[in-house]
Structures are given as C-alpha cells and as structure tokens.
Amino acid sequence: MVRNYLWGFAGSAAILSLYFAILILSNSLNHAMEELKVIGGWIALLVLGFGIQSGLFAFIRGMIKERAGAKATASMAAAGGVSTTAMVACCMHHVTDILPILGASAAAIFFVQYQTPFLAIGVSSNLIGINLMLRIIQKNGLYQPDRGILRHIVRYDMDKVMVFNVLAGISFFIVIFLGTLKKL
C-alpha cells in the first residue's frame, strides 16, 4: 500500500521536475518561477492528477501480478495510453518554450495565446485517465470490499462517471476556449 503512495509521489515529483527543467533550460529559473506564479493552479492540478494516476497504476500493476488477469492487463494498457495522452496534452503548451529556438515563431505565438485551453485539456485528460484506472479496478475487482478508500470510490458506476467526466471536460474546455477568444 505504501509503495503505491510512493509511486504517486514519485510521479508527481517527476512531472514537476520535467516542468521546471523545460522552463529553466529554455529560459531561466526566474522565468520558471514567474510562470509558476501565473499558472501555478493549473500546474498543481496536473501534478496532482499525474501523481494519482501513477499511484493507481502501481496499485493495478501490483494487483495484476497477484491475480495474473489477462483481461485486466489489456485494460491497463489502454489506461496507460490515455495517461500518456494526458501527459502530452498537459505538456503541449511547453512547446512554446522551444519553438522560437527552432525558428517557429508563429507556432509559438499560437501556443502562448491558447496556453490555458491546452492546460484545460491536460487537466480533463488526467481526470479521464484516473477514471479509466478506477474503472479497471472496479471491473476486475482489484480492491478489498471490506477496507481501504477504494471501496468507497468504486461503489459508483465508473461508466456513468466516465460519461460525466467526458461531458464536463468538453464543457470546461469550451468555456475556457471561449474565454481565451474574448481576451484576444
């Protein structure tokens, strides 16, 4: 159990380190700190979401090793793909740090202008990735029904929660995107 929390913490630390490394290498530590002040809430949500996914991934992997379920392994691979997609989406806005160096100023301007919608996609993708992992846990009975926090979470229909998360994510993105357009 503690191992899963450590994996979650390590995932959060790794993604936060990657964030700072990209900003420091492409600009400076000062720039990284200023950027964190501006979008720190978004970064916190992304780091937390990735950490939760890392912990759930470790939990599922450990339970699969114990039970050796092929069905769970296939579902796990699908969730891993969504997790990777979430990470790509959440880091997409950092392309703006590298594009000017490559001479792609127009693309950099585009990504800077639409940074907030990209962050919204990353947060929504993280929620969907977490939901997928919880669905895997629920569908494969990878929890102990008499103890632990998962027993409280998996009592909800994860398929219905997924529909809600997808619709909420799309709505959230549209609102953020329209808000960004108004500012331009």
Buried (B, 14 or more C-beta within 10 A) or exposed (E): EEEBBEBBEBBBBBBBEBBBEBBBEBEEEEEBEEBBEEBEEBBEBBBBBBBBBBBBBBBBBBBBEEEEBEEBBEBBEEBBEBBEBBBEBBBBBBBBBBBBEEEBEEBBEBBBBBBBBBBBBBBBBBBBBBBBBBBBBBBBEBBEEEEEEBEEBBEEEBEEBBEEBBEEBEEBBEEBBEEBEEEE
